[in-house]
Amino acid sequence: MVKVLRSFVRGPLEPHVAGFAEQLRRQGYSRASAEQHVCFIAHLDRWMQGAGVGLGDLSGQVLDRY
């Protein structure tokens, strides 16, 4: 489990969320906006974990289920 900004991520997106947040910072996102984006990623991560969806399973069809 990792805490990035104000969100905890512990599922399949955990290895990628810190880099995602850093990329948002480099692109000039405000802290509040970056926190909201990371919160969305944390929600997707929890859904993926609960649904048994791994990174390799992500597709448009799977994201439509989300």
N, C-alpha and C positions, 0 to 999 in steps of 0.2 A: 504494500500500500504506500502510496506517495501523496503528499499534500502539495498541491500547486496553487499558488495564490490562495483562494479560500476554499478550494474543493479537494476532496479526497477521491483518488482513483485507485482501484485495486483489482481491476479486471484486465481484459485483453488489451486495453488501450494504455495501461500503466506505463509501459516502456516508451511511449511516444508523447505523452502529455506535456512533459517539461520542455521538450523541443518545440512543440506546438506553441506553448506560451512564450517561449523565447522568440519565435518567429513573429508572433503578434507584436511583441515589444519592438523588434527591429523594423517592423512595418509602420510603427508610430501609433499603434492603438493606445488609447488611454488605459490606465490601470483598471478603471471600472469596466470599460468595454472588454478588455482582455479577461477579466474575472468572469464576466457573463459568458463569453465564448467557452472558457474552460469549464464553467458550470454545465453548459450544454454537452460538452464532451464527457463530463463525469456522468451525466444522466444517460447518455448513449452507452457508456461503458457498463453501467449497472444493468441496463436493459440487455446488452449483449451477454453479460455474465449470467443473468437469470434465464435467458432464452437458449443458453448453450451455444451461442454464436461466437466463433473465433474470427480472427482477422482474415484468414483465408476464406471464410464463408461470406464475407461482405460482398454484396452485389446490389444492384438497383432493386431487385425483387425483395431482398432481405430488408433493405432500407425502407421500402414501401410498407413492410410489416411494422417497422418501428414507428 
